[in-house]
Amino acid sequence: MHTERRNQANKLARECIVTALMQLLKEKSLSAISVSELTERAGVSRMTYYRNYQSKEDIFSSYLEEALTDYQQEARRLSLDRQIYDSANLYHCFSYFEKHKEFLDSLFKSGLGHLLLSAISRYIIDSWYRPEDGMETYYGLQAFAGALYNLYISWSSNGSKETPEEMVRLLQRIAEPTRNT
């Protein structure tokens, strides 16, 4: 019971740090944010910060890993492992992008967008690639990961005016000639 409470307190502290970082990024760049300022805004001690993170960039990496784990668990629960271009699968993806928009936009603003590309690529390869599929499938899946990443950047920078459903239809129309994966 004591360990469970400590884990919940640590999770709450991590959430406070992520929230504080996103708030501060609306005011200044990542490099201009001090650890003291971040921990003060989050309402946690510097010791709590350093127990969880090695750097401010590590906050993004950790949060992204947690979000990816949640995404994978939800995708399994919804049985979204049929086909990569399946509407339900793509809708789940764009809905997740929408749900985490503030975080993802902070990630890009901080110059760390490559972390999202790595997470998307890793998830797609882990979910749909088998070595016996060959390199053409591997490269096709990597291209798909890049397409999702770039679509998110464009969607976000254009104000995310389209719904996740519209983004799914758009991606399916764009990818129609290459939907052999």
Secondary structure, DSSP 8 states (H G I E B T S, - for coil): -HHHHHHHHHHHHHHHHHHHHHHHHTTS-GGG--HHHHHHHHT--HHHHHHH-SSHHHHHHHHHHHHHHHHHHHHHHTT--S-TT-HHHHHHHHHHHHHTHHHHHHHHHTT-THHHHHHHHHHHHHHH--GGG-HHHHHHHHHHHHHHHHHHHHHHHTTS-S-HHHHHHHHHHHHGGGTT-
